[in-house]
């Protein structure tokens, strides 16, 4: 992922949106959530491209990561300042 998005963007997605420490007791949730975020945003990007809609790949993955964390952990661990910058 670092090659296609750039170091800063991939680092923000990896650690800046959600504090990974909230998943220390169950890292499987974090892994599955990120996998689901990747799959869901990929499907959305393919569908939106097919429909010729203007989209942002970065915002799609950010929204997906935020979404799975809200479902799995609520607002705990969300980096709201980073979200405001995005």
N, C-alpha and C positions, 0 to 999 in steps of 0.2 A: 504494500500500500504506500510506503514511503516514496517509492520511485514515481508513482503517478500523481500524487498530490503535493509532494514537497514535504520537507521535514517538519516545518512549523505546523502545517495543517494537520498532518497525520499525528503529531504529538498532541495537538489540541484535542483531536477526536479521541485519542487513546487515554489521555489523563485530564484534559481541561474541562470537559463537559461534566463528567461524573468522577468523583473520587473513587478510585478502585478499592480503597480500603473498606468501603461499605460492603464489599463482596468477599472479604477475607475468610469469613467462616464458611462460605459456600461458593468457591470460585467457579464451580460448574454452572451456576446461574449466570455469572458474568460472561463465560464463554458461550453458552447457548443464546444469551441475549444479544451478544455481538454478532453471532452467526445469523440469528433471526433478523437483526437490523440490516445486515449486509444483503440477505436474501430479499427482504421486503423492499429495501430501497432499490435494489436491482430490478425487481419486477416493476416498481413504480416508474423508474427511468425508462425502461423498455416500452411500457404502455404510453407514457407521456410523449416519448419520441415518436412512436407510431401515430399518435394523435396530433403530432406537430405542435405540441404545447411548449412554451418556454419554461425551462427547468434548470435547476442547479443541482448538480450531483453532490456537492459538498453539503448543501442545506438538506438534501434528502437523507444523507447518512446522519447528520447532526440531529434531525428530527426523529429518526429511528432510534438512535441511542438514547435520546431524551425520553422517548416513549416507552422503551422497554424498562428503563430505570423507574419511571413513574409507576409502572405496573408492578415491578418486582420489589421496589424499596420505598415507594412514595417519593416525597421530596428530599429524603435523607441523602446527602452526598452530592446533590446537584450544585454545580458551580454557577450560581446565578450571575455573577459578574462577567464571567466568560460568555455566558449565553447572551447577555446584554450587548457585549462587544460584537458578537456574530450577527 
